[in-house]
Amino acid sequence: MIAKIGWIGLGQMGTPMVENLLKGSVDVTVYNRSFDKTLPLVEKGAKNAKTVPLIEDTTRSYSEALEEGYGEQDMSAIFEILSKKND
């Protein structure tokens, strides 16, 4: 079974982490507040999500590498997803 991971945040740490996961044949869905940052990873095999809740629909586990500046709506969605996984 191929691992399905959702990754939120594609800054200096997130992008290289996702690239390594893709090299390991992991099914990765990515979200970033700047949607264009997802496109180079899509070219390498990732899927992209236009909203945080879509990550929940397509993956089994989650990780994030967040910088300052994520909006309240994004953060609320992230915390909601994470709290469901910890129940």
N, C-alpha and C positions, 0 to 999 in steps of 0.2 A: 504494500500500500504506500502510495506517495504521500508525504506530509503536505498538509495544506496550511499555510501560514499567512496571516494578514499582518502587514507592516504599516505603521502610521508614522510619518515623518521621514523625509528624505534629504536631510542636511548632510553635514560633513561625516557623520557617523552612520546614518541610516542607509545612504546609497551604497557604500562599500559592503555593508552587512548584507543587503539584499543581493548584490552582485555575487557574493560568496554563496548565498543560499541557492541562487539560480545555477551556479556552477555545480552544485551538489544535487541537481535535479529535483529541487523542492518546488512545489507549486505555490507561488507567492502572489498575493494580491496586495497592491500598494495604494496608499492614500497620502496625498500631500495637499496642504492648503493652496499651494501654487501647482495647479494641475499639470502644467507643462513639464514640471520636474519628473513626473511619472513616465513621460514618453520615451526617454532613452532606455529605461528599464523594461518597458513594454517591448521595445525592439529586441531586447535580450531574452524575452520569454515571460516576463511578468504580466499579470493582468492589472488593470487599474480600476479603482472605484472612485466615483465622483463625490461620494459622501461617506462619512464614517460608518453609518449604519449598514451600508452595503458590504463593508468588510465582514461584518457579523454573518451575513447571509452566505458567504462564499468560503469561509475558512473554519478551521477547528481550533486554532490557537492564535494568539496575538502578541505582537511586540511593538514597542514604540521608541522613537528617538526624537523627542520634541524639543524645539527651541522656543524661546519666548515669542509671543505674538499670536498664538493660536486663539481663536475667538471663543467666547463663552459657549456658543452653540456646539462647536467642535469638541470642546473639553467635556461638556455635558454628555454628548454622545459617546465619547471614549470611556468616561467613567461608568456610564450605564452598561456598556458592553462588558467591561471588565468585572463589574459587580455581578452580572449574570453568570460569568464563567467561574466565579469564586463561590457560587451558591452550592 
